[in-house]
């Protein structure tokens, strides 16, 4: 008997991606098979395409996944067939030094859907039931944002902004728009957003930014003229080292600096230790997500974070190369969040 196959986008070598027919996966004990609705395209997918992040090929990428449970393995208790779900793509061992300290995203034996294991750029994906979260009360589009918003939620748990804080955020791409809303949902009263693209700034204003600015030669002076004591929180969602370097001087005494974007691994910045000391500043990093999908889903259900305006493109698997190019050059297509969709269905498929 011929084994059923499914379409999947596969990175076969650095810089090479193609759509193939792969055998349909089936869940084992404690596992769930998801019929994918949509998977967000992320900068991590670009890094993997070019062989970074320890990529091993062939690889089906895609880790921002939502869909419907269509098959469960023995022992699954939390979901049933037909449930709309969101996924946490990170798998951890639970036994290593970091797992035993609750830092599961730093697991020494870390695996992840779409990074080391087959991900969501396919008709089906399989993962442990422990990584599957019921998304009742949400649309499938909203559920596809659980992973990136979970990263924002982890950043907010690290940061814990003081109630009523003022914040300055550089970067208004899709993750920046989520981070801005996460800052507001976590107690910040005002967020000023800086980005070179006016359309992004207009969207940031629509989603709650109190002030928006484009970068220019005298930006620092203008910001400090408007906010002479600086900002309680400064953050970046750009991955640009020069932006990171400039944040402490814009941060209020006793304030916090959040490094959220992914800078090149070899990048270095120069910070004044005296400035950090003299102004009682805290500098925080935030890596991935750590059991924060539930908080992300709660924000979505409560309407504290709106994601529908961020979706600018829906592309089928056959256009995966175009989708990745949009992520690499978002300004060319006005792209915010691109969703890869294995089919055209907008409602749960028949079981």
C-alpha positions in Angstrom: 0.0 0.0 0.0 1.3 3.4 -0.9 1.8 5.6 2.1 -0.1 8.9 2.0 2.0 12.0 1.3 1.6 15.7 2.0 3.1 18.9 0.6 5.9 20.5 2.6 8.4 23.3 2.1 11.9 21.9 2.7 15.2 23.6 3.1 17.6 21.2 1.3 20.9 23.1 1.6 22.0 26.6 2.6 20.0 29.1 0.4 17.9 26.3 -1.2 14.2 25.7 -0.5 11.7 23.7 -2.5 8.2 22.1 -2.1 8.3 18.3 -1.8 5.8 15.5 -1.2 6.7 13.9 2.2 5.1 11.0 4.0 2.3 12.1 6.3 3.4 11.9 9.9 1.4 10.2 12.6 1.5 10.7 16.4 3.0 8.3 18.8 2.2 8.0 22.6 1.7 11.4 24.1 1.8 13.1 20.8 -0.7 15.1 18.7 -0.9 15.6 14.9 -2.0 19.1 13.8 -3.6 19.9 10.5 -1.8 23.3 10.0 -3.9 26.4 9.4 -1.1 28.9 9.1 2.5 29.4 10.1 4.1 32.8 10.5 7.3 33.5 8.7 10.0 34.6 11.2 13.5 35.9 11.0 14.7 32.6 12.4 13.5 30.9 9.2 15.9 33.2 7.3 18.8 32.3 9.6 18.0 28.6 9.1 17.8 29.1 5.3 21.3 30.4 5.3 22.7 27.6 7.5 22.8 29.5 10.8 21.5 28.4 14.3 23.0 25.0 13.8 20.7 24.1 11.0 20.6 20.5 9.8 19.2 19.7 6.4 16.8 18.7 5.1 14.5 20.7 7.3 10.9 21.7 7.2 10.9 25.1 8.8 8.2 27.1 10.5 7.6 27.4 14.3 4.7 30.0 14.6 2.0 27.4 14.2 -1.7 27.1 14.6 -4.1 24.5 13.4 -6.6 21.8 14.4 -6.0 18.5 16.2 -6.8 15.7 13.7 -5.2 12.7 15.4 -4.0 12.0 18.9 -1.7 9.3 20.2 -2.3 7.2 23.3 -2.2 9.0 26.6 -3.1 12.5 25.3 -5.4 14.2 27.9 -5.4 17.9 27.2 -6.9 18.1 23.6 -9.2 16.1 21.4 -9.7 15.8 17.6 -11.2 19.0 16.2 -9.7 21.4 18.8 -8.2 24.6 17.5 -4.7 24.8 19.1 -1.6 26.9 19.3 1.9 25.4 19.7 5.0 26.1 21.7 7.7 24.8 19.4 10.4 24.3 22.1 11.0 20.9 23.4 13.1 20.3 26.5 14.4 17.4 28.5 13.3 18.5 32.0 16.5 16.9 33.5 19.4 19.2 32.6 21.0 22.0 34.6 18.8 24.7 33.0 15.5 22.8 32.9 15.8 22.0 36.6 16.1 25.8 37.2 13.0 26.6 35.1 15.0 28.0 32.1 13.5 25.5 29.7 14.3 27.5 26.5 18.0 27.0 27.4 17.7 23.2 27.7 21.1 21.5 27.0 19.2 19.0 24.8 16.9 21.6 23.2 14.9 20.6 20.1 12.3 22.8 18.4 9.7 22.3 15.7 10.8 24.1 12.6 14.3 24.5 13.9 15.7 21.0 14.5 12.5 19.0 13.9 9.9 19.2 11.1 7.8 22.4 11.5 4.7 24.1 10.2 5.5 24.8 6.6 3.6 21.6 5.8 0.1 20.2 5.7 0.6 18.3 9.0 3.0 18.5 11.9 3.4 16.3 15.0 4.5 17.4 18.5 4.1 16.4 22.1 0.8 17.1 23.7 2.6 19.1 26.4 3.4 21.7 23.7 -0.2 22.0 22.5 -2.5 24.7 23.9 -6.2 24.9 23.3 -7.1 28.1 21.6 -10.9 28.3 22.2 -12.3 31.8 21.9 -9.7 32.7 19.2 -9.5 32.6 15.5 -6.9 30.3 13.8 -5.1 33.5 12.7 -4.9 34.8 16.2 -3.6 31.5 17.5 -0.8 31.6 15.0 0.7 34.5 16.9 1.0 32.5 20.2 4.7 31.8 19.7 6.0 35.3 18.9 3.6 36.8 21.5 4.9 34.2 23.9 8.4 35.6 23.3 7.0 39.1 24.2 5.4 37.7 27.3 8.7 36.2 28.5 10.3 39.6 27.9 7.6 41.3 30.0 8.1 38.7 32.8 11.9 39.5 32.7 11.2 43.3 32.6 8.2 43.7 34.9 7.7 47.3 34.0 6.6 49.5 36.9 2.9 50.6 36.7 2.5 53.8 34.7 6.0 53.6 33.2 7.0 55.5 30.1 8.6 53.4 27.4 10.7 54.1 24.2 10.7 51.3 21.6 12.9 51.2 18.4 11.4 49.0 15.7 7.8 48.7 14.5 7.9 45.5 12.4 5.6 42.7 13.4 7.5 41.7 16.5 7.9 45.4 17.4 4.1 45.9 17.2 3.6 42.9 19.5 6.2 44.2 21.9 4.6 47.7 22.0 1.3 46.1 22.9 2.9 43.8 25.4 4.4 46.9 27.1 1.0 48.5 27.3 -0.6 45.3 28.5 2.0 45.0 31.3 1.5 48.4 32.8 3.3 51.0 30.7 1.2 54.1 30.4 2.9 55.5 27.3 5.0 54.0 24.5 7.0 56.1 22.0 7.8 54.2 18.9 10.7 54.9 16.5 10.8 53.4 13.0 11.9 54.6 9.5 8.8 53.4 7.8 5.8 55.7 8.1 3.2 53.0 7.4 4.5 51.1 10.4 4.4 54.1 12.5 0.8 54.8 11.5 -0.1 51.2 12.5 1.7 51.6 15.8 -0.3 54.7 16.5 -3.5 52.8 15.6 -2.5 50.0 18.0 -1.8 52.3 21.0 1.5 54.1 20.6 1.3 57.5 22.3 4.0 59.1 20.0 5.7 58.0 16.8 8.9 59.3 15.3 11.1 58.5 12.3 14.9 58.4 13.0 17.0 61.4 12.0 20.4 62.9 12.8 19.0 64.8 15.8 16.7 62.2 17.1 18.4 61.8 20.5 18.2 65.6 21.1 14.5 65.6 20.1 13.6 62.7 22.3 15.4 64.3 25.3 13.8 67.7 24.6 10.4 66.0 24.7 11.3 63.7 27.7 14.1 65.5 29.6 14.3 62.8 32.3 14.4 60.0 29.8 12.2 56.9 29.7 11.6 54.4 32.4 12.0 51.6 29.9 13.9 51.6 26.6 13.7 48.7 24.3 14.6 47.6 20.8 13.1 45.1 18.3 15.6 45.8 15.6 18.7 43.7 16.2 20.7 46.7 15.2 23.8 47.1 17.5 23.9 50.9 17.1 20.4 51.1 18.4 21.3 49.0 21.4 24.3 51.1 22.1 22.2 54.3 22.2 19.6 53.1 24.6 21.2 53.8 28.0 21.6 57.5 27.3 17.8 57.7 26.7 16.9 55.7 29.8 15.8 57.5 33.0 17.6 57.2 36.3 16.7 53.8 37.8 15.3 52.7 34.5 15.6 49.5 32.4 17.0 48.6 29.0 15.5 45.6 27.2 17.5 44.0 24.4 14.9 42.1 22.5 16.0 42.0 18.9 18.3 39.4 17.4 21.6 41.1 16.6 24.4 39.3 14.6 26.3 36.9 16.8 29.6 38.6 16.1 28.2 42.1 16.9 29.7 44.2 19.7 28.6 47.4 21.3 30.3 49.9 23.6 28.5 50.8 26.9 29.7 53.1 29.6 30.0 51.1 32.9 30.1 54.4 34.7 26.7 55.5 33.2 25.1 52.1 34.2 26.5 52.6 37.7 25.8 56.2 38.2 22.3 56.1 36.8 21.3 52.8 38.5 20.4 51.2 35.1 19.4 47.6 34.5 20.2 46.0 31.2 18.1 42.8 30.4 18.2 40.3 27.6 15.2 38.2 26.6 15.6 34.9 24.8 12.7 33.1 23.1 9.7 32.1 25.2 9.5 30.1 28.4 6.1 28.5 29.1 4.5 31.8 28.3 2.0 30.7 25.6 -0.8 30.8 28.2 -0.2 34.5 28.9 0.0 35.2 25.2 -3.4 33.5 24.6 -4.9 35.4 27.6 -3.8 38.7 26.1 -5.4 37.7 22.8 -8.7 36.6 24.3 -8.9 39.8 26.3 -8.2 42.0 23.3 -5.2 43.5 25.0 -3.1 42.6 21.9 -4.5 42.8 18.4 -2.8 40.8 15.7 -5.1 40.8 12.7 -3.8 44.2 11.4 -0.3 42.7 11.3 -1.1 40.1 8.7 -0.3 41.6 5.3 0.2 38.4 3.2 -1.0 34.9 3.0 1.0 32.7 0.7 0.7 29.0 -0.2 3.6 26.6 0.2 4.4 26.9 -3.5 5.4 30.5 -2.9 7.7 29.8 0.1 10.7 31.4 -1.7 8.7 34.6 -2.1 7.6 34.6 1.5 11.2 34.3 2.8 12.2 37.0 0.4 9.5 39.3 1.8 10.9 38.6 5.3 14.4 39.5 4.1 13.2 42.7 2.4 10.0 43.7 4.1 10.1 47.2 2.7 9.8 45.9 -0.9 6.3 44.5 -0.4 5.1 46.5 2.6 5.1 43.2 4.5 4.5 42.8 8.2 3.5 39.3 9.1 3.4 36.7 6.3 1.4 33.5 6.9 2.3 30.3 5.1 -0.9 28.4 4.4 -0.9 24.8 3.2 -4.4 25.1 1.9 -7.3 27.5 1.4 -9.5 26.3 4.2 -10.6 28.9 6.7 -12.6 26.6 9.0 -11.7 23.3 10.7 -11.3 20.6 8.1 -13.6 17.5 8.3 -12.3 14.7 10.5 
